[in-house]
Amino acid sequence: MPEVSAAQASEALIASLHTLARPRAAGAEVRFEVTRPDPVSDGYTTRLHTVDASAAPTADGGSGCVRVSSGWSDSHEAAAGAARVLLRADRGASAQLWAAAGTGELRRVTDEPLGVWAPVLPESGECAYVLAREPQQGRYGTDPEVGPEAEPPRRITTPAHQANGLGYVLDRPTRLLRIPLTEETAPAVPGELPLPEAETLLTLTGEVADPQAAHGRVSVVAPAARPGRAPDLRTTVWLADEAGPRALDLGDLAVRRHAWIGPDALVLSAIELGPDRRDFVARVPGLYVHETASGRTRRLTPADEWELTGPLAADSGEVLTLADRDAGVLLVSVSPVTGEIVPLTPPDWEVTGWCRTADGVLVVTAATPTSCGEVFRCDPDTGEWEQLTRLDGGDWYEAVPVSAPTPLGEVRGWYALPEGPGPHPVVLSIHGGPFAQYTAAAFDEVRSLTEAGFAVVWSNPRGSAGRGRAWGRAVQGDFAGPAAEDVLAVLDAACAAEPRLDPERVGVQGGSYGGYLTAMLAGSEERFAGAIVERGFLAPESFAGTSDIGAWFGFEYLGEDPEAVKRQSPLHRVGAVRAPVLVIHSEQDLRCPLEQAQQYFAALLRAGADAELLVFPGEDHELSRTGRPRHRIARFEAILDWWRRVL
């Protein structure tokens, strides 16, 4: 058989990936979204599928599913009363809201210049609520005669003026819109119905998210205060009712999600920021209950036990939400009275959505160690989970658990082997965050490397999420030290346990915080034959003035003493780098701006190191996850080429 090139293997892998989300019960069926990268069109398709949740799974573990939409991107389907809505976007276009009554034909009901997102329906289905950015006149294509390079200058007075993946934010605030769905006026042109008139309920600056419409209330999560000169990370719930737009006083909370459990009470997923309103480091999100009549807010769940990340679905009997916990994303049930937390899904799944059918059967979409996404139902009699779909035909690796001791308990990780007797060259992979985690679910990065003949070791060192605040705060003030000890300890444990790993041929790679830690290891460890530093936090001093989170992120983790920052900076370790380094970065990255990579690369060259810089145009911090498919393929190809050259 002819040898498969890195480009061919990378394209096949990217084309095989899929993500499942937003399952919704519709009678005995469950409808859900499947998003796939499409290398041919260099975009992503999202289509609705349905599966019979009452049918018994077949012998191969799936009862099959049927695609029920064919738009380029159909998502966020919802139904209430006689109304059904979804977001639909043509290739290369922004999403708009489409609606239908009953089983009628869908028609477009919005025409916002920058699109809409996050639709919700009240119980009546008489209207829909969506979020939409309002571009300042003369910007973002509102004047066809004025291109981006000819727009007027921006006057900036706050550090909170940009966001990764979006760009400038102050000149396109977010509106909460009400779209009526029941009234249709006579068309001016026969056969053409006019768009319903959208009503603006509130306009807010900053990130606005999580609209909810229940119990007669309409609300969103948004910043608690207008952007100022000092960082203020508080977010709160804004109400849009007869009293006009108003924010709930929730103290020093940063709210992430919310759900109404009655007309005057809501449950919140939030973290406490402390009096300086920016102490975010390893804050473990829990659930809070707020009573609008009394203004009282109380924490519902125990502190520092479960990282409850939302979204939320609530009623009088239980609150369902997701929890990051020790390499899994679990669906959990929380008592709204006692705060008791009960896990509902296996600990090694990464749950992406859930619903209950009309007869109460729990259904989830989840990635598992052997699939990047399937639909499962919980048998109400046995409590066992049954797989309803067979969407993933990929030949995924086997992840072998491995651990090592630390002062705070065991650090846990995995290793995976390619085919063949070995010994195999090893790539140590480090995740970003740092308050994030690798899960046990199937991971395309590991599969790409193992299919190319490389073994991989990866772990969740101190500083990671899923293990409580003490574990997450362990890198505060020493941003590299504890995590470096842990990833190296897991590497050593894996090499000691598995003779097919070659400890003499080891490379290290990571992105974001993982890029930072990779750069720090390259400047302190001589055991690595090469390194890949991707989208890294590499020059803390300039990061403070260029990143969308620079006004607070580095100061909270590294401190503000110049000498302490210097000790924790990869830029000041380049003189000790002996292994060749590939620096990968995206041109439009505002989280870790391109100048971070440029400064680091230039410093490596000045120090005489063997270094290369690979820059992806048009991409932001999310290249490896949601970048253009062809760029994701090119990235994998470059990574595999580098390790073949170095290892």
C-alpha positions in Angstrom: 0.0 0.0 0.0 1.3 3.5 -0.7 2.4 5.5 2.3 -0.1 8.1 3.5 1.3 11.6 3.7 0.9 13.8 6.7 -1.4 16.1 4.7 -3.6 13.2 3.7 -3.7 11.7 7.2 -4.5 15.1 8.7 -7.3 15.8 6.2 -8.9 12.4 6.8 -8.8 13.0 10.5 -10.3 16.5 10.4 -13.0 15.3 8.0 -13.9 12.5 10.4 -14.6 14.7 13.4 -18.0 15.8 14.6 -19.5 17.5 17.6 -23.0 16.8 19.1 -25.0 19.4 21.0 -28.4 20.6 22.1 -30.6 17.5 22.2 -34.3 18.3 22.4 -37.2 16.0 23.0 -39.9 15.9 20.4 -42.4 13.2 21.3 -40.6 9.9 21.3 -37.8 11.4 19.2 -34.8 13.4 20.3 -33.5 16.0 17.8 -29.9 17.1 18.1 -27.2 19.0 16.2 -24.2 17.5 14.5 -21.4 19.9 13.5 -18.7 18.7 11.1 -15.6 20.4 9.6 -15.7 20.3 5.8 -12.2 20.5 4.3 -13.6 20.8 0.7 -15.6 24.0 1.4 -13.2 25.0 4.2 -16.1 25.6 6.6 -18.3 23.9 9.1 -21.8 22.4 8.6 -24.4 22.0 11.3 -27.4 19.9 10.6 -30.3 18.7 12.7 -30.6 14.9 13.2 -33.2 12.8 15.0 -33.1 9.5 16.8 -36.0 7.4 18.3 -35.3 7.5 22.0 -37.9 4.7 22.7 -36.4 2.2 20.3 -34.1 -0.6 21.6 -30.5 -0.2 20.6 -29.3 -2.5 17.8 -26.6 -5.1 18.3 -23.9 -2.8 17.2 -24.8 -0.3 19.9 -27.0 2.2 18.0 -30.6 2.5 16.8 -29.6 4.8 14.0 -30.4 8.4 13.3 -31.8 10.5 10.4 -30.7 13.9 9.2 -33.7 16.2 9.2 -32.3 19.5 8.0 -30.1 20.4 5.0 -29.2 24.0 5.5 -25.5 24.9 5.6 -25.8 25.7 9.4 -29.0 24.9 11.2 -28.8 25.1 15.0 -30.5 26.1 18.3 -33.8 24.6 17.4 -36.5 25.3 20.0 -40.3 24.9 20.2 -43.0 26.2 22.5 -46.8 26.7 22.0 -47.4 26.6 18.2 -44.0 28.0 17.4 -40.8 26.4 16.2 -37.6 28.4 15.6 -34.0 27.8 14.7 -30.9 29.7 13.6 -30.0 29.3 10.0 -26.9 30.6 8.2 -25.8 30.2 4.6 -22.2 29.5 3.9 -20.1 32.5 4.9 -23.1 34.4 6.2 -24.3 35.4 9.7 -27.1 33.4 11.3 -30.6 34.7 11.3 -33.7 33.5 13.1 -36.2 31.3 11.2 -39.6 30.5 12.5 -42.7 28.4 11.7 -46.1 27.8 13.2 -46.8 24.1 13.9 -45.7 22.0 11.1 -45.7 24.9 8.7 -42.7 26.0 6.6 -39.9 27.9 8.2 -39.3 31.5 7.1 -36.7 34.0 8.0 -37.9 36.5 10.7 -34.8 38.6 11.3 -32.3 40.5 9.2 -29.7 41.8 11.6 -26.5 43.1 9.9 -24.2 41.1 12.2 -26.6 38.2 12.7 -28.3 36.9 15.8 -27.6 34.2 18.3 -28.9 32.4 21.4 -32.7 32.3 20.7 -35.2 31.4 23.4 -38.9 31.0 23.5 -41.3 31.7 26.3 -43.9 29.1 27.3 -46.5 30.7 25.0 -44.4 30.6 21.9 -46.0 34.0 20.9 -42.5 35.6 20.4 -38.8 34.7 20.4 -35.9 36.5 22.1 -32.5 36.7 20.5 -29.2 38.6 21.0 -27.8 40.8 18.2 -24.9 43.2 18.0 -25.7 46.7 16.8 -22.9 48.1 14.6 -22.1 51.7 14.9 -23.1 53.5 11.7 -20.2 53.7 9.3 -18.5 50.6 10.7 -18.7 46.8 9.9 -20.1 47.2 6.5 -23.1 49.5 7.4 -21.8 51.9 4.8 -20.8 50.0 1.6 -18.6 53.0 0.6 -16.5 52.7 3.8 -14.2 49.6 4.2 -12.5 48.6 7.5 -9.3 50.6 6.6 -11.3 53.8 6.0 -13.4 53.7 9.2 -13.0 56.7 11.6 -10.6 56.3 14.5 -11.7 54.7 17.8 -11.4 56.6 21.1 -10.6 54.0 23.8 -10.7 54.8 27.5 -10.9 51.3 29.0 -8.8 48.1 28.8 -12.1 46.1 28.1 -12.3 47.2 24.5 -11.7 44.0 22.6 -12.4 40.3 22.7 -10.7 37.3 21.1 -12.6 36.0 18.1 -14.6 39.2 17.8 -12.3 42.2 17.8 -13.4 45.7 19.0 -16.6 45.5 21.2 -17.4 49.0 22.3 -18.7 50.1 18.9 -21.1 47.2 18.5 -23.1 46.7 21.8 -25.4 43.8 22.2 -29.2 44.1 22.1 -31.8 41.8 23.5 -34.6 41.6 20.9 -38.1 40.5 21.1 -39.4 39.0 17.8 -43.2 38.6 17.5 -44.2 35.3 15.9 -48.0 35.3 15.8 -48.9 38.4 13.8 -48.4 38.7 10.1 -49.4 41.8 8.3 -50.6 41.7 4.6 -47.6 41.5 2.3 -46.7 44.5 0.2 -45.7 42.1 -2.6 -47.9 39.1 -3.2 -46.2 36.0 -1.8 -43.7 37.9 0.3 -44.3 38.3 4.0 -42.6 41.3 5.7 -40.3 40.6 8.6 -41.9 41.1 12.0 -40.8 44.3 13.8 -38.2 43.6 16.3 -38.4 45.3 19.7 -35.2 46.2 21.6 -35.6 45.4 25.3 -32.1 46.3 26.4 -28.7 47.3 25.0 -25.5 46.4 26.9 -21.8 46.8 26.4 -19.5 43.8 26.9 -20.2 40.1 26.6 -23.9 39.4 26.9 -25.0 35.7 27.1 -27.5 33.1 28.4 -30.9 34.7 27.6 -33.7 33.1 29.5 -37.5 33.5 29.2 -39.5 31.6 31.9 -42.1 32.3 34.6 -43.0 35.6 32.9 -39.4 36.9 33.2 -36.9 37.7 30.4 -33.2 38.0 31.5 -29.6 37.8 30.3 -26.1 37.6 31.9 -23.9 40.7 31.3 -21.3 42.8 33.0 -22.5 44.3 36.3 -20.9 47.7 35.5 -19.9 49.6 32.4 -16.3 49.1 31.4 -14.0 51.4 33.3 -10.3 52.0 33.7 -9.8 49.3 36.4 -10.8 45.7 35.8 -14.1 44.7 37.2 -14.9 41.0 36.4 -18.4 41.0 38.0 -21.3 39.9 35.9 -24.9 39.8 36.9 -28.4 39.0 35.7 -30.2 41.8 33.8 -34.0 41.9 33.7 -36.1 43.3 30.9 -39.6 43.9 32.2 -42.2 46.5 32.6 -39.9 48.4 35.0 -37.3 48.7 32.3 -33.8 47.3 32.1 -32.3 46.7 35.5 -29.4 44.7 37.0 -29.8 42.5 40.0 -27.4 43.3 42.9 -25.5 40.1 43.4 -22.5 41.5 45.2 -19.1 40.3 44.1 -20.3 37.4 41.9 -19.3 36.7 38.4 -22.4 34.9 37.1 -22.0 32.4 34.2 -25.4 30.9 33.8 -28.9 31.3 35.3 -32.3 29.7 35.3 -35.7 30.7 36.8 -37.2 28.4 39.4 -40.2 30.6 39.9 -41.4 34.1 39.1 -39.3 35.6 41.9 -36.4 33.2 42.4 -33.5 32.0 40.2 -30.5 29.7 40.5 -27.1 30.9 39.4 -23.8 29.3 38.4 -21.2 31.8 39.6 -17.9 32.4 41.3 -17.0 34.8 44.1 -14.4 37.5 43.1 -13.7 39.1 46.4 -13.7 42.8 47.2 -11.2 43.8 44.5 -13.6 42.2 41.9 -10.8 40.5 39.9 -9.7 37.6 42.1 -10.6 34.9 39.6 -7.8 32.4 40.0 -9.1 28.9 40.4 -12.4 30.1 41.8 -14.7 27.1 41.8 -18.1 27.8 40.3 -21.0 26.7 42.5 -24.8 27.3 42.5 -26.5 30.2 44.2 -30.2 31.0 44.8 -31.4 34.6 44.5 -34.8 35.9 45.6 -35.7 39.0 43.6 -38.3 40.2 46.2 -35.9 40.2 49.2 -32.7 40.7 47.2 -31.2 37.8 49.2 -28.5 35.6 47.6 -27.3 32.4 49.2 -24.8 29.7 48.1 -26.7 26.5 47.5 -23.8 24.0 46.9 -20.8 23.3 49.1 -17.8 25.4 48.4 -14.8 23.9 46.5 -16.3 20.5 45.8 -17.9 20.5 42.4 -17.1 22.9 39.5 -20.6 23.5 38.2 -20.2 25.2 34.9 -23.7 25.1 33.4 -25.9 25.5 31.4 -28.8 25.1 33.9 -32.2 23.5 33.6 -34.4 24.0 36.7 -37.7 23.1 38.2 -39.1 22.8 41.7 -37.6 19.3 42.0 -34.1 19.5 40.7 -31.5 21.5 38.9 -29.6 19.9 36.1 -26.2 21.2 35.1 -22.7 20.2 34.0 -19.7 19.7 36.3 -16.0 19.6 35.5 -14.6 16.9 37.7 -11.3 15.1 37.5 -11.0 14.5 33.7 -14.8 14.4 33.0 -17.6 16.7 32.3 -20.6 15.1 34.1 -24.3 15.8 34.1 -25.4 16.2 37.7 -28.6 16.7 39.5 -28.7 19.3 42.3 -31.4 19.7 44.9 -32.7 23.3 44.9 -33.4 22.9 48.7 -30.4 21.1 50.1 -27.8 21.5 47.5 -27.1 17.8 47.3 -25.2 16.9 44.1 -25.8 13.5 42.4 -23.7 12.6 39.3 -25.8 11.1 36.6 -23.3 10.1 33.8 -20.1 8.1 33.8 -17.0 9.9 35.1 -15.0 9.5 31.8 -17.6 11.2 29.5 -17.6 14.7 28.3 -21.3 15.6 28.2 -22.3 18.3 25.8 -26.1 18.4 26.2 -29.1 16.7 27.7 -32.9 16.6 27.7 -35.7 14.5 29.1 -38.3 12.9 26.9 -42.0 13.3 27.5 -42.0 10.1 29.6 -39.0 11.3 31.7 -36.2 9.3 30.1 -32.9 11.1 30.4 -31.0 11.5 27.1 -27.5 13.0 26.7 -25.0 13.8 23.9 -21.5 13.1 25.0 -17.9 12.4 23.8 -16.4 9.3 25.3 -12.9 7.6 25.3 -13.9 5.8 22.1 -16.0 8.5 20.3 -16.0 12.3 19.7 -19.8 12.3 20.0 -22.8 10.0 20.4 -26.4 10.0 21.8 -27.1 8.0 24.9 -30.2 7.3 27.0 -30.5 6.2 30.6 -32.6 3.0 31.0 -35.3 4.0 33.5 -35.5 0.5 34.9 -31.8 -0.4 35.3 -30.1 3.0 35.4 -27.7 1.8 32.7 -26.7 4.0 29.8 -27.5 2.8 26.3 -26.0 4.1 23.1 -28.5 5.2 20.5 -26.3 6.3 17.7 -23.2 5.1 15.9 -21.8 8.2 14.3 -18.1 7.7 15.0 -16.3 5.1 12.9 -12.8 6.3 13.9 -10.1 4.0 15.2 -9.3 5.8 18.4 -6.3 5.1 20.5 -6.3 3.4 23.9 -5.5 5.8 26.7 -3.6 4.1 29.5 -4.0 5.8 32.9 -0.8 6.8 34.8 -0.2 8.9 37.9 2.5 10.3 40.1 2.6 11.8 43.7 2.5 15.5 44.4 2.2 17.4 47.7 -1.5 17.9 47.1 -2.3 14.3 46.0 -1.8 12.3 42.9 -1.5 14.0 39.5 -3.3 11.8 37.0 -2.7 11.5 33.3 -2.5 9.0 30.4 -0.3 7.7 27.7 -1.2 6.3 24.3 0.9 4.2 21.9 1.1 3.9 18.1 1.1 0.5 16.4 4.3 -1.5 16.4 6.7 -2.9 19.0 8.6 0.3 19.7 10.4 1.9 21.4 8.4 4.9 20.1 9.4 8.5 20.2 7.3 10.4 22.8 5.5 13.8 22.7 4.6 15.3 26.1 1.4 17.4 25.5 0.3 20.2 27.9 -3.1 21.8 28.0 -4.0 25.5 28.2 -5.8 27.4 30.9 -4.2 26.7 33.3 -7.5 26.3 35.1 -8.8 23.9 32.5 -8.4 20.1 32.1 -7.9 17.3 29.6 -10.8 15.0 29.7 -10.8 11.3 29.1 -12.8 11.8 25.9 -11.4 11.1 22.5 -8.9 13.8 21.5 -8.0 14.5 17.9 -4.5 15.8 18.9 -3.5 12.5 20.4 -5.0 10.5 17.5 -3.1 12.6 15.0 0.2 11.8 16.7 -0.3 8.2 17.4 -1.5 7.5 13.8 1.8 9.1 12.7 3.9 6.8 14.9 4.4 8.9 18.0 3.5 8.0 21.6 1.8 10.7 23.6 1.8 11.5 27.3 -0.7 14.0 28.8 -2.0 15.0 32.2 -3.8 17.5 34.4 -1.0 19.0 36.6 -1.4 21.3 39.5 -3.1 24.5 38.3 -5.7 22.5 36.3 -9.4 22.5 36.9 -11.5 19.6 38.2 -9.7 19.1 41.5 -10.8 22.1 43.6 -9.3 25.5 44.4 -6.2 24.4 46.3 -5.1 22.4 43.2 -5.9 25.2 40.9 -4.2 27.9 42.9 -1.0 25.9 43.3 0.6 27.8 40.4 -0.3 31.3 41.6 2.9 33.2 42.2 5.0 30.3 40.7 3.3 30.0 37.3 5.5 27.2 36.0 7.1 25.4 38.9 4.4 23.0 40.3 2.9 22.2 36.9 6.3 21.5 35.4 7.1 19.1 38.2 3.9 17.3 37.7 4.0 16.9 33.9 7.6 15.6 34.1 6.6 13.2 36.9 3.8 11.7 34.8 6.2 11.5 31.9 8.7 9.6 34.0 6.0 7.3 35.4 4.8 6.5 31.9 8.3 5.7 30.7 9.0 3.5 33.7 5.8 1.6 33.2 5.9 1.2 29.5 9.0 -0.2 27.8 7.6 0.8 24.3 8.2 4.5 25.2 11.6 5.8 24.3 12.8 8.1 27.0 15.8 9.2 24.9 13.5 10.7 22.1 11.0 13.1 23.8 9.5 16.3 22.6 7.2 18.7 24.4 4.3 20.7 23.0 1.4 22.9 24.3 -0.9 25.7 23.5 -1.8 28.9 25.4 -0.8 28.2 29.0 0.6 24.9 27.6 2.7 27.0 25.2 3.9 29.0 28.2 4.9 25.9 30.1 6.5 24.3 27.1 8.6 27.4 26.6 9.6 27.4 30.3 10.6 23.7 30.1 12.6 24.3 26.9 14.5 27.0 28.8 15.2 24.8 31.8 15.3 21.1 30.8 17.8 19.5 28.4 16.0 16.2 28.1 13.8 17.4 25.2 14.8 16.9 21.7 12.5 19.6 20.5 9.5 21.8 21.4 6.4 23.3 19.8 5.2 26.5 21.5 1.7 27.3 20.3 -0.3 30.5 20.9 1.7 31.0 24.1 1.7 33.5 27.0 5.4 34.3 26.4 6.1 38.0 27.3 4.1 38.9 30.4 5.2 42.5 30.5 3.7 43.3 27.0 0.8 40.9 27.5 -0.6 43.3 30.1 -1.2 45.9 27.4 -2.1 43.8 24.3 -4.2 40.9 25.4 -8.0 41.1 25.8 -7.5 39.8 29.3 -4.1 41.5 29.9 -5.4 44.0 32.4 -5.8 41.4 35.1 -4.8 37.8 34.0 -1.0 38.0 34.4 -1.1 40.2 37.5 -3.3 37.7 39.3 -1.2 34.7 38.5 2.4 36.1 38.4 2.1 39.1 40.7 3.2 42.6 40.0 6.8 42.6 41.3 9.0 43.2 38.2 11.7 40.7 39.4 9.1 38.0 40.2 7.5 38.5 36.7 10.9 38.2 35.1 11.6 34.9 36.9 8.4 33.5 35.5 8.8 34.8 31.9 9.8 32.5 29.0 11.3 35.5 27.3 14.1 35.7 29.9 15.0 32.0 29.5 15.8 31.9 25.8 19.5 31.9 26.5 19.2 28.4 28.1 17.2 26.9 25.2 19.2 24.1 23.5 16.5 22.2 21.6 15.0 23.4 18.3 11.7 25.3 18.8 8.7 25.7 16.5 6.6 28.6 17.4 3.0 28.5 16.1 0.6 31.4 16.3 -2.5 33.0 14.8 -2.5 36.4 13.2 -5.8 37.5 14.8 -5.2 36.0 18.3 -6.3 38.6 20.8 -6.0 36.3 23.9 -2.3 35.8 23.4 -1.5 38.4 20.7 0.8 37.6 17.8 3.5 39.9 19.3 4.0 37.3 22.1 5.2 34.9 19.5 7.2 37.5 17.6 9.0 38.7 20.6 9.8 35.1 21.7 10.9 34.0 18.2 13.2 37.1 17.9 14.7 36.5 21.3 15.4 32.8 20.4 17.2 33.9 17.2 19.3 36.5 19.1 20.3 33.8 21.6 21.4 31.6 18.8 18.7 29.0 19.1 17.3 26.9 16.3 13.8 28.3 15.8 11.0 28.6 13.3 7.8 30.7 13.3 4.6 29.5 11.7 1.8 32.2 11.5 -1.7 31.4 10.4 -3.6 34.4 8.8 -7.1 35.1 9.7 -7.2 32.8 12.7 -7.6 33.6 16.4 -6.9 31.8 19.7 -9.2 28.9 18.8 -7.4 27.7 15.6 -6.9 24.2 16.9 -10.6 23.8 17.8 -12.7 25.9 15.5 -10.2 27.3 12.9 -10.8 26.9 9.2 -10.6 23.2 8.4 -7.8 23.7 5.9 -5.8 25.6 8.5 -6.4 22.9 11.0 -5.1 20.3 8.5 -2.1 22.5 7.7 -1.4 22.8 11.5 -1.5 19.0 12.0 0.8 18.6 8.9 3.3 21.1 10.3 3.3 19.5 13.7 3.8 16.0 12.3 6.5 17.3 10.0 8.3 18.9 12.9 8.3 15.8 15.1 9.5 13.6 12.2 12.4 16.0 11.7 13.3 16.4 15.3 12.5 13.0 16.8 
